[in-house]
Amino acid sequence: MKDSLALRAVDATHRELEAEYIAANPKSAASFVAAKDSGIAGGTNRASVFYPPFPLTFVDAEAATVETADGQRLTDLLGNFTAGLFGFSPEPVQEAVRDAMARGHALGGGPNLHEAEVARRLTERFPSMELIRFTMTGTEANTYAINTALAVTGRGKILVYDGAYHGAWIHGGVAAGPLDTPYAKLTVPYGDADLIVRTIEENAEDLAAFILEPVMVNPTTYLKRVAPVAYLQRIREACSAAGCALIFDEVMTSRLSPGGAQTLVGVTPDMTTIGKYFGGGLPFGAFGGSRAWMARHDPLHPQTINSGGTFNQNALSMAAAKAVLDELWSPAQCAAHNARGDALRESINQLARQHGAPLQACGTGSLITLIWQREAVVGDINDETETHLLAISTHPAVRQLPAIFWFDMLLRHNFLAGSPRLNYLTLPTQLTDDDFQRFLSALSDFLTRHRDMLKLLAEEME
Ligand SMILES: Cc1ncc(COP(=O)(O)O)c(C=O)c1O
C-alpha cells in the first residue's frame, strides 16, 4: 500500500487541514496545554474525546450549537455520543434541576420522590425490565448486570463480542486493555451465529451471561445497524437453553425505539442496561431484568446482593430523567426523531451515489456512521441470514478519511461531524430541517472539492 496514490493524496490533504486547524484554534491548544500543566494525566479526563493534535475546548452552548474557545459556533451533529440527545440545556431539564436543587439536591441520603416515578416510566417502556436499579453511568449499569448474572448463576464466565465496548472497563477481545475488570471472558466474533451458539452450548456449565449490543459491533466503526432478527433469536434460544443471562447493552441503542432496539427486533433479553441521554445531560445509568434475575437486589431477600452507590438515585439525575421521559422523549417524539434520522441517512446515500463517491451512511434511525467506501458493509435488517459479517475495506485511506471530513466540516462549514477518528452522527433532537439541509450542502461541497482524491480511492478499492 506504500505506493498508493490515494493514500498519498489523503495524507497530503490531512496535513493541510491539520495545519489550518492548528492555526484556527490557538485558544483550544492553550487550554489543552493548561490541562496538561494542571496535572490532569495526558491533559484529558476522557480518552474518547481526546484526539491529536489537541481537542477543541467548548465554552458555551445552546440548543444544537456549541461555541469553541476560539469563538467558532458549530452545529453539533455529535450530541456527546448520545448523552446530549436533547441538545444543550433543554428547558424542561433546566426547570426540573433548578427545582430539585432548590429543595436540597442531596436530600439527606434517603429515597426521593422522583425515583419511583422514573422507574415506573422506564419499566413500562422496557418490558424486559420488570425490576430496575439506577446507577450513575452505563459502565456501572453493565458491571452491575454482569455481576448480577455471575451471582445468580453461581458460574464464572461471561461471553462478549470481539471488539465490543460496554464501558470504561468492559471491552471484548482485541479492544480489552490492562484496566479491564478481570472477568473470565470468552470472546466470539460478531455475526457468526453457528460459532456463537456452539460456544454457548460448549460452555453452558460455566457461562453466566452473554452481554452484547443488539446491533452490529466492530471495534472502530460503530455501525449501530440493528442485527438481523433471526440471528438474535438464535442467540436468545441458545442462552435460554444454557441458563445464562442474555444481557442487552442498550446504553446507546435504546434511543432507536421507545422500548429500545429490542422492540425493533422483538427479541427480549433477560437483562437490559441503559444510560446516557435519560439524564438529559446529567449522569445516568440503569440496569434491570425479570424477577428471576433481579430479585436478589431486594435488601430483604434471604440471599440479597448488597448493591449500593452513593449517587445512584441522586435527586438531580432523577428529576432530570422524569422531565426527559415526560416532555422530551415520549414514544411519538422518539419515533419522529428516528424517522428524521432515517431520512437524513437516505439523503446522504443519495448524494454519495450522485457524486459516485466512495461513501455510505450506515446505522439505524438517529445513529449514522459514515463509511468511506462504496462496497456494502452490511445487509438488510430483514435479511433471513443468520451470519452477518462486516466488510469494511482495509485500505488505510478509508480509516484516515474521517479526519479529513471532520476537519473540513469544522473549518469550512461550522459542523461538528463526529470526531477525527469516526464520522459518527448521533443526532440531537434540536437539529432543524434547515440544519440537515445545510449539512447536505456542505457534504456535497466536500465531495465536489475532493472529487479527485475520492476517485483515486474508489479505484484502488475496486
Ligand atoms: C454501548 C455502550 N455501553 C456502555 C457505555 C458506557 O457508558 P458510560 O460512559 O456512561 O459509562 C457506552 C458509552 O459510550 C456505550 O456506548
The ligand as an ORCA input file, in Angstrom:
! r2SCAN-3c Opt
* xyz 0 1
  C     -22.709      0.599     24.306
  C     -22.174      1.342     25.475
  N     -22.176      0.739     26.680
  C     -21.722      1.365     27.777
  C     -21.195      2.642     27.701
  C     -20.656      3.307     28.935
  O     -21.458      4.331     29.391
  P     -20.808      5.434     30.382
  O     -19.835      6.200     29.543
  O     -21.978      6.237     30.843
  O     -20.145      4.705     31.488
  C     -21.169      3.296     26.463
  C     -20.598      4.659     26.356
  O     -20.249      5.140     25.317
  C     -21.665      2.621     25.325
  O     -21.645      3.194     24.123
*
